Amino acid sequence: MRSPVKIISAVLLLTVFSLCHEQLAFAQKARKRQSPRTPVLWRDPGDISSRDLRYGPGSESLAPAEPFTFIGEVKSGESPKFDVKDARGVVWRVKLGEEAQTETVATRLVWSVGYFVEEAYYLEQAGIDGLRRLSRGREFVEGQTARGARFEPRRKSVKRGPEWDWDKNPFKETRELSGLKVLMILLNNYDARKENNRIFYVSPPGGGRAEAQYVITDLGATLGKSGGLGRKRTKNNLEDFLSTRFVMGVEDDGSVKFDYDTRPNKLGMFTVLYPPYYRGEVKKEKSMRGIPVEHARWIGSLLSQLTDDQLRDAFNAAGYEEATREGYVRTLRERINQLTSL
């Protein structure tokens, strides 16, 4: 029979071992949670003239596969949305309305010059098994068929992180951040708020250091006229897109003056009664100022490598009719030339 001293010693030894093991496991989990991820905003796109703007960041093999099964409606944001699962088991967020086309085009243009965006696929018609009556967007639905739908995947390899701010990020004052701002102005994105900016944690295939990719997740309020609440602001409107001048000149401090003002005006000034919204709108517009000429010229040099046929591919991917497509392509080319001529 063991002595009480030996039994007590054994119990104490096991207790210490257990506590050490728990602390080690906790530390390993903490290290895993805090493992450094390389922040990335832009990656050299290589030969831009060879980029495939028909599929952009996606591909034919990754495109949504019928049949689709309805999961549920998503009531956030301005556009009608719902989630579905496709034949491969991939979950997709489906957006209806004006933004379905513009977002499909805008993601391809932003991606083409090296920035990170989400995949976007446009389907003229999509049969949705079990589609229920939606609270919004019923005009785009006939029975179990959705018309003019943008499909955006929810890939398991991508973890959606926090928002990121235009003025507080690791890339402040870099030409890459300026270039992304120029793209927002080029597209007349009147909704370039930080709420539409997300950090995506992406694990590269085959291992390697995980990345924290800085992404703009909503590019739907584009290709129309930019303006603040109370002004005229539109999306997916060629006539309004043509009405803006883009580059207005160069300021005394060497920054580019753009035809871009999204501050509230007229009746929109009543938003001052709700300070969080008003401050956010003013901050959004201010964040797009002060872009140095050399930074604007740099992003223009990248965009200038796109051919007109590539631009057409982006609009074809979104189902635009020929006349509208050609109007946008001409205007985008003119805007790109304005940047390279600075």
ZANU-462341 format. One record per residue (C-alpha): residue in three letters; x, y, z. Coordinates in Angstrom, 3 decimals, padded with zeros to 6 digits, m for minus. Layout:
% residues N
ATOM,ALA,X,Y,Z
...
END
This chain:
% residues 342
ATOM,MET,000.000,000.000,000.000
ATOM,ARG,001.319,003.405,m001.026
ATOM,SER,002.042,005.980,001.631
ATOM,PRO,m000.182,009.088,001.882
ATOM,VAL,002.822,011.241,001.003
ATOM,LYS,003.419,009.391,m002.265
ATOM,ILE,m000.284,009.595,m003.183
ATOM,ILE,m000.412,013.346,m002.460
ATOM,SER,002.787,013.872,m004.466
ATOM,ALA,001.354,011.971,m007.426
ATOM,VAL,m001.870,013.972,m007.327
ATOM,LEU,000.044,017.256,m007.173
ATOM,LEU,002.265,016.153,m010.076
ATOM,LEU,m000.758,015.255,m012.197
ATOM,THR,m002.447,018.554,m011.336
ATOM,VAL,000.633,020.576,m012.319
ATOM,PHE,000.978,018.575,m015.541
ATOM,SER,m002.695,019.136,m016.374
ATOM,LEU,m002.459,022.891,m015.740
ATOM,CYS,000.685,023.164,m017.863
ATOM,HIS,m000.981,021.226,m020.659
ATOM,GLU,m004.045,023.497,m020.569
ATOM,GLN,m001.881,026.615,m020.586
ATOM,LEU,000.137,025.271,m023.540
ATOM,ALA,m003.035,024.480,m025.482
ATOM,PHE,m004.462,027.918,m024.693
ATOM,ALA,m001.234,029.596,m025.825
ATOM,GLN,m001.232,027.604,m029.066
ATOM,LYS,m004.833,028.606,m029.772
ATOM,ALA,m004.022,032.245,m028.972
ATOM,ARG,m001.029,032.161,m031.321
ATOM,LYS,m003.204,030.637,m034.019
ATOM,ARG,m005.823,033.351,m033.554
ATOM,GLN,m003.149,036.056,m033.598
ATOM,SER,m001.033,034.545,m036.381
ATOM,PRO,000.234,037.344,m038.614
ATOM,ARG,m001.487,037.743,m041.968
ATOM,THR,000.189,039.775,m044.656
ATOM,PRO,m001.951,042.848,m045.477
ATOM,VAL,m002.380,043.149,m049.254
ATOM,LEU,m004.246,045.796,m051.245
ATOM,TRP,m002.840,045.300,m054.741
ATOM,ARG,m000.902,042.665,m056.635
ATOM,ASP,000.952,043.150,m059.911
ATOM,PRO,m001.488,041.880,m062.550
ATOM,GLY,001.230,041.080,m065.084
ATOM,ASP,000.169,041.365,m068.706
ATOM,ILE,m003.043,043.382,m068.352
ATOM,SER,m003.857,043.122,m072.054
ATOM,SER,m004.239,039.351,m071.644
ATOM,ARG,m006.597,039.492,m068.649
ATOM,ASP,m009.929,037.718,m069.168
ATOM,LEU,m012.672,040.238,m068.391
ATOM,ARG,m015.391,037.841,m069.445
ATOM,TYR,m014.996,036.043,m066.104
ATOM,GLY,m012.762,038.480,m064.193
ATOM,PRO,m011.603,037.056,m060.837
ATOM,GLY,m013.640,033.908,m061.464
ATOM,SER,m013.692,031.380,m064.293
ATOM,GLU,m016.070,029.280,m066.326
ATOM,SER,m015.408,026.273,m064.090
ATOM,LEU,m016.193,028.273,m060.925
ATOM,ALA,m019.413,029.803,m062.264
ATOM,PRO,m022.736,028.981,m060.544
ATOM,ALA,m024.145,025.604,m061.600
ATOM,GLU,m027.860,024.873,m061.920
ATOM,PRO,m030.110,023.771,m060.342
ATOM,PHE,m030.326,026.376,m057.571
ATOM,THR,m032.119,025.883,m054.262
ATOM,PHE,m033.494,028.811,m052.292
ATOM,ILE,m032.044,029.249,m048.791
ATOM,GLY,m033.485,032.541,m047.586
ATOM,GLU,m033.964,036.244,m048.222
ATOM,VAL,m031.339,038.804,m047.174
ATOM,LYS,m032.911,042.098,m046.112
ATOM,SER,m029.793,044.246,m045.625
ATOM,GLY,m028.677,046.873,m048.114
ATOM,GLU,m030.594,048.756,m050.796
ATOM,SER,m030.880,046.002,m053.406
ATOM,PRO,m033.080,042.907,m053.113
ATOM,LYS,m030.974,039.856,m052.250
ATOM,PHE,m031.318,036.217,m051.276
ATOM,ASP,m029.080,033.173,m050.817
ATOM,VAL,m029.140,029.956,m052.805
ATOM,LYS,m027.155,026.729,m053.010
ATOM,ASP,m026.081,025.416,m056.405
ATOM,ALA,m025.623,021.905,m057.791
ATOM,ARG,m022.049,021.744,m056.393
ATOM,GLY,m023.146,022.729,m052.894
ATOM,VAL,m021.701,026.250,m053.174
ATOM,VAL,m023.688,028.998,m051.424
ATOM,TRP,m024.308,032.113,m053.514
ATOM,ARG,m025.667,035.540,m052.669
ATOM,VAL,m027.990,036.655,m055.444
ATOM,LYS,m028.586,040.379,m056.053
ATOM,LEU,m031.406,041.704,m058.228
ATOM,GLY,m032.083,045.145,m059.699
ATOM,GLU,m029.906,047.851,m061.264
ATOM,GLU,m026.789,046.888,m059.324
ATOM,ALA,m026.692,043.354,m060.707
ATOM,GLN,m025.226,044.590,m063.988
ATOM,THR,m023.054,047.435,m062.700
ATOM,GLU,m021.397,045.327,m060.030
ATOM,THR,m020.587,042.607,m062.558
ATOM,VAL,m018.791,045.165,m064.741
ATOM,ALA,m017.128,047.153,m061.952
ATOM,THR,m015.592,044.111,m060.265
ATOM,ARG,m013.925,043.147,m063.532
ATOM,LEU,m012.458,046.596,m064.143
ATOM,VAL,m011.109,046.896,m060.599
ATOM,TRP,m009.694,043.350,m060.737
ATOM,SER,m008.110,043.868,m064.155
ATOM,VAL,m005.477,046.264,m062.791
ATOM,GLY,m004.502,044.237,m059.734
ATOM,TYR,m007.028,044.852,m056.950
ATOM,PHE,m008.968,042.250,m054.998
ATOM,VAL,m012.691,041.837,m055.558
ATOM,GLU,m015.284,039.131,m055.129
ATOM,GLU,m016.357,036.940,m058.010
ATOM,ALA,m019.515,038.124,m059.762
ATOM,TYR,m021.530,036.295,m062.406
ATOM,TYR,m024.572,037.691,m064.184
ATOM,LEU,m027.408,035.432,m065.283
ATOM,GLU,m030.203,036.741,m067.488
ATOM,GLN,m032.497,034.114,m065.994
ATOM,ALA,m032.045,031.665,m063.122
ATOM,GLY,m034.514,029.045,m061.992
ATOM,ILE,m034.629,028.878,m058.183
ATOM,ASP,m036.227,025.792,m056.636
ATOM,GLY,m038.334,026.679,m053.599
ATOM,LEU,m038.121,030.437,m054.233
ATOM,ARG,m040.496,032.150,m051.831
ATOM,ARG,m042.260,035.478,m052.137
ATOM,LEU,m039.670,038.208,m051.554
ATOM,SER,m040.288,041.383,m049.573
ATOM,ARG,m038.277,043.324,m052.189
ATOM,GLY,m037.573,042.835,m055.882
ATOM,ARG,m040.726,040.966,m056.802
ATOM,GLU,m040.706,042.785,m060.153
ATOM,PHE,m037.595,040.783,m061.078
ATOM,VAL,m039.204,037.420,m060.337
ATOM,GLU,m041.621,035.354,m062.384
ATOM,GLY,m042.764,032.243,m060.577
ATOM,GLN,m039.573,030.353,m059.675
ATOM,THR,m037.397,032.342,m062.094
ATOM,ALA,m035.257,035.376,m061.215
ATOM,ARG,m034.367,037.762,m064.041
ATOM,GLY,m031.155,039.776,m064.233
ATOM,ALA,m029.366,038.231,m061.248
ATOM,ARG,m025.811,038.721,m060.009
ATOM,PHE,m024.369,035.666,m058.263
ATOM,GLU,m021.592,036.151,m055.674
ATOM,PRO,m020.098,033.068,m053.960
ATOM,ARG,m019.419,032.438,m050.306
ATOM,ARG,m016.222,030.387,m050.637
ATOM,LYS,m015.133,028.306,m047.634
ATOM,SER,m011.501,029.283,m048.239
ATOM,VAL,m012.315,032.947,m047.571
ATOM,LYS,m013.143,034.317,m044.129
ATOM,ARG,m014.846,037.709,m044.099
ATOM,GLY,m013.177,039.965,m041.529
ATOM,PRO,m013.800,043.511,m040.258
ATOM,GLU,m014.371,046.701,m042.215
ATOM,TRP,m011.423,048.851,m043.212
ATOM,ASP,m011.307,052.632,m043.390
ATOM,TRP,m010.083,054.672,m046.363
ATOM,ASP,m008.140,056.916,m043.974
ATOM,LYS,m006.850,054.311,m041.507
ATOM,ASN,m005.120,051.358,m043.123
ATOM,PRO,m001.574,050.061,m043.791
ATOM,PHE,m001.483,051.631,m047.268
ATOM,LYS,m002.063,055.287,m046.475
ATOM,GLU,m000.453,057.712,m048.957
ATOM,THR,000.626,054.883,m051.301
ATOM,ARG,m000.028,055.046,m055.024
ATOM,GLU,m001.915,051.739,m054.744
ATOM,LEU,m004.489,053.225,m052.361
ATOM,SER,m004.736,056.364,m054.498
ATOM,GLY,m005.258,054.173,m057.553
ATOM,LEU,m008.182,052.411,m055.927
ATOM,LYS,m009.731,055.775,m055.064
ATOM,VAL,m009.337,056.904,m058.669
ATOM,LEU,m011.183,053.777,m059.777
ATOM,MET,m014.085,054.657,m057.484
ATOM,ILE,m014.252,058.113,m059.065
ATOM,LEU,m013.792,056.720,m062.577
ATOM,LEU,m016.840,054.502,m062.049
ATOM,ASN,m018.815,057.278,m060.281
ATOM,ASN,m019.261,055.115,m057.207
ATOM,TYR,m021.344,057.338,m054.922
ATOM,ASP,m021.437,054.697,m052.183
ATOM,ALA,m017.709,054.327,m051.445
ATOM,ARG,m018.292,054.091,m047.698
ATOM,LYS,m016.097,052.152,m045.291
ATOM,GLU,m019.104,049.917,m044.591
ATOM,ASN,m018.546,048.527,m048.099
ATOM,ASN,m014.872,047.779,m047.424
ATOM,ARG,m013.909,044.429,m045.892
ATOM,ILE,m010.750,042.549,m045.001
ATOM,PHE,m010.815,038.998,m046.351
ATOM,TYR,m008.592,036.405,m044.715
ATOM,VAL,m007.463,034.090,m047.473
ATOM,SER,m005.380,030.938,m047.095
ATOM,PRO,m003.406,030.312,m050.284
ATOM,PRO,m003.841,026.849,m051.868
ATOM,GLY,m001.024,024.506,m050.955
ATOM,GLY,m000.157,026.343,m047.765
ATOM,GLY,001.938,029.416,m047.172
ATOM,ARG,001.338,032.563,m045.206
ATOM,ALA,m002.293,033.663,m045.032
ATOM,GLU,m003.191,037.044,m046.482
ATOM,ALA,m005.406,039.829,m045.242
ATOM,GLN,m006.790,041.127,m048.519
ATOM,TYR,m008.337,044.594,m048.491
ATOM,VAL,m011.468,044.355,m050.642
ATOM,ILE,m014.332,046.596,m051.758
ATOM,THR,m017.363,044.355,m051.402
ATOM,ASP,m020.098,046.451,m053.003
ATOM,LEU,m019.534,048.156,m056.340
ATOM,GLY,m023.159,048.359,m057.401
ATOM,ALA,m023.734,052.132,m057.055
ATOM,THR,m021.688,052.831,m060.177
ATOM,LEU,m021.864,053.726,m063.888
ATOM,GLY,m024.317,056.569,m063.357
ATOM,LYS,m024.007,059.996,m061.750
ATOM,SER,m022.282,060.427,m058.410
ATOM,GLY,m023.846,062.814,m055.935
ATOM,GLY,m024.758,063.138,m052.298
ATOM,LEU,m028.180,062.631,m050.792
ATOM,GLY,m030.313,065.526,m052.052
ATOM,ARG,m028.416,065.755,m055.336
ATOM,LYS,m029.104,063.660,m058.379
ATOM,ARG,m027.273,060.368,m058.060
ATOM,THR,m027.916,057.351,m060.228
ATOM,LYS,m026.472,053.975,m061.133
ATOM,ASN,m026.500,052.016,m064.369
ATOM,ASN,m027.459,055.091,m066.387
ATOM,LEU,m025.320,055.845,m069.439
ATOM,GLU,m026.783,059.298,m070.057
ATOM,ASP,m025.967,060.379,m066.505
ATOM,PHE,m022.523,058.790,m066.710
ATOM,LEU,m021.835,060.858,m069.834
ATOM,SER,m022.909,064.047,m068.049
ATOM,THR,m019.934,064.064,m065.667
ATOM,ARG,m016.534,065.477,m066.607
ATOM,PHE,m014.170,063.279,m064.523
ATOM,VAL,m010.807,065.166,m064.467
ATOM,MET,m011.368,068.895,m063.872
ATOM,GLY,m007.744,069.996,m063.548
ATOM,VAL,m004.921,070.103,m061.007
ATOM,GLU,m005.045,071.818,m057.612
ATOM,ASP,m002.303,074.144,m056.332
ATOM,ASP,m000.994,071.364,m054.064
ATOM,GLY,m000.418,069.024,m057.017
ATOM,SER,m003.488,066.867,m056.461
ATOM,VAL,m006.072,066.086,m059.130
ATOM,LYS,m009.397,067.886,m059.083
ATOM,PHE,m012.168,065.457,m060.015
ATOM,ASP,m015.842,066.028,m060.839
ATOM,TYR,m016.875,064.050,m057.768
ATOM,ASP,m018.893,065.331,m054.813
ATOM,THR,m021.037,062.968,m052.750
ATOM,ARG,m021.756,065.292,m049.809
ATOM,PRO,m025.417,065.739,m048.800
ATOM,ASN,m027.076,068.779,m050.357
ATOM,LYS,m030.476,070.531,m050.387
ATOM,LEU,m032.984,068.263,m048.623
ATOM,GLY,m030.124,065.886,m047.917
ATOM,MET,m028.768,068.459,m045.466
ATOM,PHE,m031.499,067.386,m043.051
ATOM,THR,m029.316,064.330,m042.378
ATOM,VAL,m027.340,066.661,m040.111
ATOM,LEU,m030.071,065.797,m037.602
ATOM,TYR,m028.624,062.283,m037.610
ATOM,PRO,m024.924,063.052,m037.017
ATOM,PRO,m023.494,059.527,m037.564
ATOM,TYR,m024.878,059.349,m041.122
ATOM,TYR,m024.037,062.955,m041.982
ATOM,ARG,m020.457,062.677,m040.706
ATOM,GLY,m020.014,059.412,m042.584
ATOM,GLU,m021.180,060.941,m045.862
ATOM,VAL,m018.925,063.981,m045.502
ATOM,LYS,m015.962,061.796,m044.537
ATOM,LYS,m016.558,059.512,m047.525
ATOM,GLU,m016.277,062.400,m049.981
ATOM,LYS,m013.289,063.933,m048.220
ATOM,SER,m011.426,060.614,m048.333
ATOM,MET,m011.400,060.764,m052.135
ATOM,ARG,m009.599,064.114,m052.266
ATOM,GLY,m005.878,064.866,m052.389
ATOM,ILE,m004.832,062.254,m054.962
ATOM,PRO,m001.400,063.226,m056.341
ATOM,VAL,m001.062,063.626,m060.095
ATOM,GLU,001.640,060.955,m060.294
ATOM,HIS,m000.604,058.435,m058.541
ATOM,ALA,m003.499,059.159,m060.881
ATOM,ARG,m001.179,058.895,m063.870
ATOM,TRP,000.101,055.534,m062.578
ATOM,ILE,m003.344,053.924,m062.392
ATOM,GLY,m004.128,055.473,m065.763
ATOM,SER,m001.065,053.754,m067.234
ATOM,LEU,m002.403,050.404,m066.033
ATOM,LEU,m005.931,051.011,m067.306
ATOM,SER,m004.577,052.139,m070.684
ATOM,GLN,m003.263,048.615,m071.272
ATOM,LEU,m006.830,047.304,m071.457
ATOM,THR,m008.112,046.932,m075.011
ATOM,ASP,m011.585,048.023,m076.085
ATOM,ASP,m012.424,044.366,m076.649
ATOM,GLN,m011.571,043.612,m073.023
ATOM,LEU,m013.856,046.430,m071.903
ATOM,ARG,m016.575,045.010,m074.145
ATOM,ASP,m016.111,041.608,m072.534
ATOM,ALA,m016.832,043.112,m069.111
ATOM,PHE,m020.111,044.592,m070.343
ATOM,ASN,m021.004,041.464,m072.293
ATOM,ALA,m020.585,039.477,m069.082
ATOM,ALA,m023.303,041.675,m067.558
ATOM,GLY,m025.755,041.328,m070.426
ATOM,TYR,m025.624,044.911,m071.755
ATOM,GLU,m027.115,045.601,m075.170
ATOM,GLU,m024.686,046.730,m077.860
ATOM,ALA,m025.502,050.453,m078.028
ATOM,THR,m025.233,050.926,m074.270
ATOM,ARG,m022.078,048.836,m074.104
ATOM,GLU,m020.365,050.869,m076.808
ATOM,GLY,m021.328,054.138,m075.131
ATOM,TYR,m019.734,053.036,m071.884
ATOM,VAL,m016.609,051.716,m073.614
ATOM,ARG,m016.032,055.031,m075.437
ATOM,THR,m016.538,057.032,m072.259
ATOM,LEU,m014.244,054.840,m070.184
ATOM,ARG,m011.545,055.141,m072.842
ATOM,GLU,m011.873,058.929,m072.766
ATOM,ARG,m011.558,058.937,m068.974
ATOM,ILE,m008.510,056.685,m069.071
ATOM,ASN,m006.908,059.052,m071.603
ATOM,GLN,m007.571,061.962,m069.236
ATOM,LEU,m005.540,060.178,m066.562
ATOM,THR,m002.590,059.362,m068.830
ATOM,SER,m002.550,062.955,m070.109
ATOM,LEU,m002.145,064.512,m066.661
END
